[in-house]
């Protein structure tokens, strides 16, 4: 009886020890899981904040590009009026054209989202609505970027075509950079033909067409930028709300 009693007590003690160990392990695992969840939640919020910052900078960049596109449109219209009035010389008109056709490349800040994809951390984004919205936005953004690049390439080609035409008709010396390169002595011996005063000249008409083309391309750029803003609005608002709730 005494032996059986001692064995029973030992068995209960052993079972109790095992239960305590198991409980300890479960508590440790729960703490680790809680710490992991907390770290993941912090990482998730950091990604939300960084993408929101990217969106803010993109919206600012789009505003700046729209202002520059408006400048291109207004400048081109003024050059057309000056060309028609005949009050400005060829040197002025050609150099104003170069300024009016300058456009910047739209480079969105998508490094954060690319990091999410490449690192496999997209799984950290638990808000399915935000996740799907971001995936859709960045997927469609690639297409818009391609369209903007095409737009800019067409303008660049027009500028080169005009410069090449100027070389053919002896007007290359009218560009400011050529003035600085050649100097006044060389410029004096070059052709001084001024087709900008001859409205029947093919070069005159081609110059008008180049300016009209620049206006159309600048307006198309504004349309592409506006489309990007529209695409961005939903994920942007979702991120704003998510970050505000976190605060």
C-alpha positions as a LaTeX table, in Angstrom:
\begin{tabular}{lrrr}
\hline
Residue & $x$ (\AA) & $y$ (\AA) & $z$ (\AA) \\
\hline
Unk1 & 0.00 & 0.00 & 0.00 \\
Unk2 & 2.81 & 2.36 & 0.97 \\
Unk3 & 4.67 & 1.52 & $-2.20$ \\
Unk4 & 1.61 & 2.02 & $-4.35$ \\
Unk5 & 0.89 & 5.31 & $-2.58$ \\
Unk6 & 4.43 & 6.57 & $-3.21$ \\
Unk7 & 4.23 & 5.53 & $-6.85$ \\
Unk8 & 0.89 & 7.32 & $-7.26$ \\
Unk9 & 2.33 & 10.50 & $-5.77$ \\
Unk10 & 5.41 & 10.22 & $-8.01$ \\
Unk11 & 3.23 & 9.67 & $-11.05$ \\
Unk12 & 1.07 & 12.67 & $-10.21$ \\
Unk13 & 4.22 & 14.74 & $-9.68$ \\
Unk14 & 5.68 & 13.61 & $-13.02$ \\
Unk15 & 2.43 & 14.33 & $-14.84$ \\
Unk16 & 2.29 & 17.73 & $-13.18$ \\
Unk17 & 5.86 & 18.47 & $-14.29$ \\
Unk18 & 5.02 & 17.47 & $-17.85$ \\
Unk19 & 1.91 & 19.64 & $-17.82$ \\
Unk20 & 3.94 & 22.59 & $-16.50$ \\
Unk21 & 6.56 & 22.08 & $-19.21$ \\
Unk22 & 3.89 & 21.88 & $-21.90$ \\
Unk23 & 2.19 & 24.99 & $-20.53$ \\
Unk24 & 5.56 & 26.75 & $-20.48$ \\
Unk25 & 6.23 & 25.78 & $-24.08$ \\
Unk26 & 2.76 & 26.92 & $-25.16$ \\
Unk27 & 3.22 & 30.24 & $-23.36$ \\
Unk28 & 6.63 & 30.69 & $-25.00$ \\
Unk29 & 5.19 & 29.91 & $-28.41$ \\
Unk30 & 2.31 & 32.30 & $-27.81$ \\
Unk31 & 4.75 & 35.04 & $-26.81$ \\
Unk32 & 6.88 & 34.36 & $-29.88$ \\
Unk33 & 3.81 & 34.39 & $-32.12$ \\
Unk34 & 2.62 & 37.59 & $-30.50$ \\
Unk35 & 6.06 & 39.17 & $-31.02$ \\
Unk36 & 6.10 & 38.00 & $-34.64$ \\
Unk37 & 2.61 & 39.36 & $-35.22$ \\
Unk38 & 3.60 & 42.64 & $-33.62$ \\
Unk39 & 6.72 & 42.88 & $-35.82$ \\
Unk40 & 4.70 & 41.99 & $-38.92$ \\
Unk41 & 2.07 & 44.58 & $-38.01$ \\
Unk42 & 4.80 & 47.20 & $-37.59$ \\
Unk43 & 6.36 & 46.21 & $-40.93$ \\
Unk44 & 2.94 & 46.33 & $-42.59$ \\
Unk45 & 2.30 & 49.83 & $-41.30$ \\
Unk46 & 5.77 & 50.97 & $-42.39$ \\
Unk47 & 5.00 & 49.75 & $-45.92$ \\
Unk48 & 1.66 & 51.58 & $-45.87$ \\
Unk49 & 3.42 & 54.78 & $-44.78$ \\
Unk50 & 6.21 & 54.47 & $-47.34$ \\
Unk51 & 3.82 & 53.81 & $-50.24$ \\
Unk52 & 1.68 & 56.74 & $-49.11$ \\
Unk53 & 4.82 & 58.92 & $-49.12$ \\
Unk54 & 5.55 & 57.68 & $-52.64$ \\
Unk55 & 2.04 & 58.62 & $-53.72$ \\
Unk56 & 2.39 & 62.10 & $-52.21$ \\
Unk57 & 5.62 & 62.68 & $-54.14$ \\
Unk58 & 4.06 & 61.31 & $-57.34$ \\
Unk59 & 1.09 & 63.65 & $-57.01$ \\
Unk60 & 3.49 & 66.57 & $-56.54$ \\
Unk61 & 5.52 & 65.46 & $-59.58$ \\
Unk62 & 2.36 & 65.21 & $-61.70$ \\
Unk63 & 1.38 & 68.74 & $-60.67$ \\
Unk64 & 4.81 & 70.01 & $-61.74$ \\
Unk65 & 4.66 & 68.17 & $-65.07$ \\
Unk66 & 1.19 & 69.59 & $-65.73$ \\
Unk67 & 2.55 & 73.10 & $-65.17$ \\
Unk68 & 5.38 & 72.41 & $-67.61$ \\
Unk69 & 2.94 & 70.98 & $-70.16$ \\
Unk70 & 0.84 & 74.15 & $-69.86$ \\
Unk71 & 4.01 & 76.19 & $-70.44$ \\
Unk72 & 4.73 & 74.17 & $-73.60$ \\
Unk73 & 1.21 & 74.79 & $-74.89$ \\
Unk74 & 1.23 & 78.53 & $-74.09$ \\
Unk75 & 4.76 & 79.00 & $-75.47$ \\
Unk76 & 3.93 & 77.19 & $-78.70$ \\
Unk77 & 0.81 & 79.30 & $-79.20$ \\
Unk78 & 2.82 & 82.48 & $-78.65$ \\
Unk79 & 5.48 & 81.36 & $-81.14$ \\
Unk80 & 2.74 & 80.76 & $-83.71$ \\
Unk81 & 1.44 & 84.28 & $-83.15$ \\
Unk82 & 4.96 & 85.77 & $-83.33$ \\
Unk83 & 5.66 & 83.78 & $-86.49$ \\
Unk84 & 2.48 & 85.05 & $-88.12$ \\
Unk85 & 3.12 & 88.65 & $-87.04$ \\
Unk86 & 6.68 & 88.58 & $-88.41$ \\
Unk87 & 7.92 & 90.67 & $-85.50$ \\
Unk88 & 10.53 & 88.17 & $-84.25$ \\
Unk89 & 13.64 & 87.01 & $-86.06$ \\
Unk90 & 14.49 & 83.43 & $-86.95$ \\
Unk91 & 17.04 & 83.14 & $-84.16$ \\
Unk92 & 14.45 & 83.99 & $-81.52$ \\
Unk93 & 11.73 & 81.75 & $-82.95$ \\
Unk94 & 13.91 & 78.65 & $-83.30$ \\
Unk95 & 15.34 & 78.94 & $-79.80$ \\
Unk96 & 11.91 & 79.52 & $-78.31$ \\
Unk97 & 10.78 & 76.39 & $-80.11$ \\
Unk98 & 13.55 & 74.35 & $-78.47$ \\
Unk99 & 12.50 & 75.67 & $-75.05$ \\
Unk100 & 8.83 & 75.00 & $-75.78$ \\
Unk101 & 9.45 & 71.35 & $-76.66$ \\
Unk102 & 11.43 & 70.42 & $-73.57$ \\
Unk103 & 9.64 & 67.85 & $-71.43$ \\
Unk104 & 10.67 & 65.85 & $-68.38$ \\
Unk105 & 10.36 & 62.11 & $-67.98$ \\
Unk106 & 7.71 & 60.88 & $-65.56$ \\
Unk107 & 9.44 & 58.47 & $-63.18$ \\
Unk108 & 7.01 & 57.29 & $-60.49$ \\
Unk109 & 8.34 & 56.33 & $-57.08$ \\
Unk110 & 7.51 & 52.63 & $-57.08$ \\
Unk111 & 10.59 & 51.36 & $-55.22$ \\
Unk112 & 8.57 & 50.48 & $-52.10$ \\
Unk113 & 6.06 & 48.37 & $-53.99$ \\
Unk114 & 8.84 & 46.65 & $-55.97$ \\
Unk115 & 10.52 & 45.87 & $-52.66$ \\
Unk116 & 7.27 & 44.32 & $-51.42$ \\
Unk117 & 7.14 & 42.07 & $-54.47$ \\
Unk118 & 10.83 & 41.11 & $-54.73$ \\
Unk119 & 11.23 & 40.43 & $-51.00$ \\
Unk120 & 8.09 & 38.33 & $-50.77$ \\
Unk121 & 6.72 & 40.72 & $-48.17$ \\
Unk122 & 3.49 & 41.28 & $-50.06$ \\
Unk123 & 2.04 & 38.68 & $-47.69$ \\
Unk124 & 2.46 & 41.24 & $-44.89$ \\
Unk125 & $-0.30$ & 43.35 & $-46.42$ \\
Unk126 & $-3.33$ & 41.93 & $-44.64$ \\
Unk127 & $-5.82$ & 44.46 & $-45.94$ \\
Unk128 & $-7.02$ & 42.66 & $-49.08$ \\
Unk129 & $-8.73$ & 45.79 & $-50.44$ \\
Unk130 & $-5.52$ & 47.80 & $-50.25$ \\
Unk131 & $-3.43$ & 44.93 & $-51.61$ \\
Unk132 & $-5.65$ & 44.40 & $-54.66$ \\
Unk133 & $-5.90$ & 48.15 & $-55.23$ \\
Unk134 & $-2.11$ & 48.53 & $-55.22$ \\
Unk135 & $-1.56$ & 45.56 & $-57.53$ \\
Unk136 & $-4.10$ & 46.95 & $-60.02$ \\
Unk137 & $-2.68$ & 50.47 & $-59.85$ \\
Unk138 & 0.97 & 49.53 & $-60.40$ \\
Unk139 & 0.00 & 47.12 & $-63.17$ \\
Unk140 & $-1.89$ & 49.83 & $-65.08$ \\
Unk141 & 0.81 & 52.40 & $-64.29$ \\
Unk142 & 3.32 & 50.50 & $-66.43$ \\
Unk143 & 1.06 & 51.01 & $-69.45$ \\
Unk144 & 0.68 & 54.73 & $-68.73$ \\
Unk145 & 4.44 & 55.12 & $-68.40$ \\
Unk146 & 4.90 & 53.47 & $-71.79$ \\
Unk147 & 2.39 & 55.86 & $-73.36$ \\
Unk148 & 4.14 & 58.88 & $-71.82$ \\
Unk149 & 7.50 & 57.64 & $-73.11$ \\
Unk150 & 6.06 & 57.24 & $-76.60$ \\
Unk151 & 4.68 & 60.76 & $-76.37$ \\
Unk152 & 8.07 & 62.17 & $-75.37$ \\
Unk153 & 9.90 & 60.19 & $-78.07$ \\
Unk154 & 7.62 & 61.65 & $-80.73$ \\
Unk155 & 8.35 & 65.19 & $-79.55$ \\
Unk156 & 12.09 & 64.48 & $-79.47$ \\
Unk157 & 11.92 & 63.18 & $-83.04$ \\
Unk158 & 10.13 & 66.35 & $-84.17$ \\
Unk159 & 12.86 & 68.49 & $-82.62$ \\
Unk160 & 15.59 & 66.48 & $-84.34$ \\
Unk161 & 13.71 & 66.67 & $-87.62$ \\
Unk162 & 13.51 & 70.45 & $-87.31$ \\
Unk163 & 17.22 & 70.71 & $-86.45$ \\
Unk164 & 18.08 & 68.52 & $-89.44$ \\
Unk165 & 15.91 & 70.72 & $-91.67$ \\
Unk166 & 17.67 & 73.78 & $-90.28$ \\
Unk167 & 21.00 & 72.24 & $-91.23$ \\
Unk168 & 19.74 & 71.63 & $-94.76$ \\
Unk169 & 18.55 & 75.23 & $-95.23$ \\
Unk170 & 21.51 & 76.84 & $-93.48$ \\
Unk171 & 19.67 & 77.89 & $-90.32$ \\
Unk172 & 21.61 & 75.78 & $-87.84$ \\
Unk173 & 23.58 & 78.87 & $-86.86$ \\
Unk174 & 20.38 & 80.31 & $-85.39$ \\
Unk175 & 20.51 & 78.04 & $-82.36$ \\
Unk176 & 22.10 & 79.49 & $-79.22$ \\
Unk177 & 24.48 & 76.60 & $-78.66$ \\
Unk178 & 25.81 & 77.03 & $-82.23$ \\
Unk179 & 26.30 & 80.77 & $-81.56$ \\
Unk180 & 28.46 & 79.92 & $-78.58$ \\
Unk181 & 30.34 & 77.24 & $-80.50$ \\
Unk182 & 31.13 & 79.13 & $-83.74$ \\
Unk183 & 31.49 & 82.74 & $-82.67$ \\
Unk184 & 30.51 & 85.93 & $-84.55$ \\
Unk185 & 33.21 & 85.75 & $-87.26$ \\
Unk186 & 32.09 & 82.34 & $-88.55$ \\
Unk187 & 28.39 & 83.26 & $-88.24$ \\
Unk188 & 28.85 & 86.24 & $-90.59$ \\
Unk189 & 29.92 & 84.04 & $-93.51$ \\
Unk190 & 27.00 & 81.60 & $-93.20$ \\
Unk191 & 23.69 & 81.80 & $-95.08$ \\
Unk192 & 21.24 & 84.31 & $-93.66$ \\
Unk193 & 18.10 & 83.14 & $-95.48$ \\
Unk194 & 15.03 & 83.81 & $-93.32$ \\
Unk195 & 12.18 & 81.46 & $-94.27$ \\
Unk196 & 10.22 & 82.63 & $-91.20$ \\
Unk197 & 9.18 & 85.71 & $-93.20$ \\
Unk198 & 7.91 & 83.69 & $-96.17$ \\
Unk199 & 4.47 & 82.22 & $-95.36$ \\
Unk200 & 4.49 & 80.28 & $-98.62$ \\
Unk201 & 7.72 & 78.51 & $-97.75$ \\
Unk202 & 7.50 & 74.78 & $-97.01$ \\
Unk203 & 9.88 & 75.31 & $-94.07$ \\
Unk204 & 7.52 & 77.96 & $-92.68$ \\
Unk205 & 4.56 & 75.56 & $-92.94$ \\
Unk206 & 6.56 & 72.69 & $-91.44$ \\
Unk207 & 7.53 & 74.91 & $-88.52$ \\
Unk208 & 3.87 & 75.71 & $-87.93$ \\
Unk209 & 3.00 & 72.01 & $-88.03$ \\
Unk210 & 5.79 & 71.21 & $-85.56$ \\
Unk211 & 4.39 & 73.80 & $-83.14$ \\
Unk212 & 0.85 & 72.47 & $-83.52$ \\
Unk213 & 2.18 & 68.95 & $-82.98$ \\
Unk214 & 3.93 & 70.10 & $-79.80$ \\
Unk215 & 0.65 & 71.57 & $-78.50$ \\
Unk216 & $-1.18$ & 68.32 & $-79.23$ \\
Unk217 & 1.52 & 66.20 & $-77.57$ \\
Unk218 & 1.60 & 68.42 & $-74.48$ \\
Unk219 & $-2.16$ & 68.14 & $-74.18$ \\
Unk220 & $-1.95$ & 64.36 & $-74.59$ \\
Unk221 & 0.68 & 64.26 & $-71.84$ \\
Unk222 & $-1.73$ & 66.13 & $-69.56$ \\
Unk223 & $-4.40$ & 63.54 & $-70.35$ \\
Unk224 & $-2.06$ & 60.66 & $-69.47$ \\
Unk225 & $-1.06$ & 62.38 & $-66.22$ \\
Unk226 & $-4.69$ & 62.99 & $-65.37$ \\
Unk227 & $-5.42$ & 59.29 & $-65.96$ \\
Unk228 & $-2.59$ & 58.36 & $-63.58$ \\
Unk229 & $-4.05$ & 60.69 & $-60.95$ \\
Unk230 & $-7.44$ & 59.01 & $-61.34$ \\
Unk231 & $-5.89$ & 55.54 & $-61.05$ \\
Unk232 & $-3.98$ & 56.61 & $-57.96$ \\
Unk233 & $-6.93$ & 58.12 & $-56.14$ \\
Unk234 & $-8.49$ & 54.91 & $-54.76$ \\
Unk235 & $-5.31$ & 53.31 & $-53.30$ \\
Unk236 & $-4.21$ & 56.76 & $-52.11$ \\
Unk237 & $-7.43$ & 57.36 & $-50.16$ \\
Unk238 & $-7.33$ & 53.83 & $-48.72$ \\
Unk239 & $-3.78$ & 54.40 & $-47.49$ \\
Unk240 & $-4.62$ & 57.80 & $-46.03$ \\
Unk241 & $-7.49$ & 56.28 & $-44.05$ \\
Unk242 & $-5.36$ & 53.32 & $-42.92$ \\
Unk243 & $-2.55$ & 55.55 & $-41.69$ \\
Unk244 & $-4.93$ & 57.98 & $-39.98$ \\
Unk245 & $-6.61$ & 55.10 & $-38.11$ \\
Unk246 & $-3.22$ & 53.86 & $-36.96$ \\
Unk247 & $-2.45$ & 57.23 & $-35.38$ \\
\hline
\end{tabular}
